[in-house]
């Protein structure tokens, strides 16, 4: 028996519900969340996000990388192609969290061993580490705000989920690169 079997059973119940026909590819909230793959950091749990509420991009650490920027650029272009030009710009919420496992990448021994096993560059792995989520959330917001692929089509906010309290703290309010938030320069 596979660990996935129970999820497949749930899928059959979902398919029979007919709910999929009611969904729209443009999220109701106009928000795209970038967050971590950690199962404790599930937007449905800590934000109450339901299906069709928001787009969600998850990766190790919830970091804004080239793949994330590609995803956001594609989404903004698809919104335009679908005629959603009368909607406000997409808001991208970058949400990092405390106690992130990517922090192990800051440990030299762990990182060197992982780099040797995967063939990934040590410097890139070190840059992906989240030791202080307040710092990395700010850096990732700035990366999105300065990306020529998406900067003029989105607004970006930065947040940190505290895994001890369950609260999300906004570290940078939603702004576009053309309405600079002074906190981004701190």
ABEGO torsion letter per residue (X at the ends): XBAAAAAAAAAAAAAAAGAAAABBABBAAGBBBBBBABAABBAAAAAGBBBGABBBBBBBGGBBBAAAAAAAAAAAAAAAAAGAAABBBBBBBBBBBBGBAAAAAABAAAAAAAAAAAGBBAAAAAAABBABAAAAAAAAAAAAAABAAAAAABBBBBBBBBAAAGBBBBABBBBBAABBBAAAAX
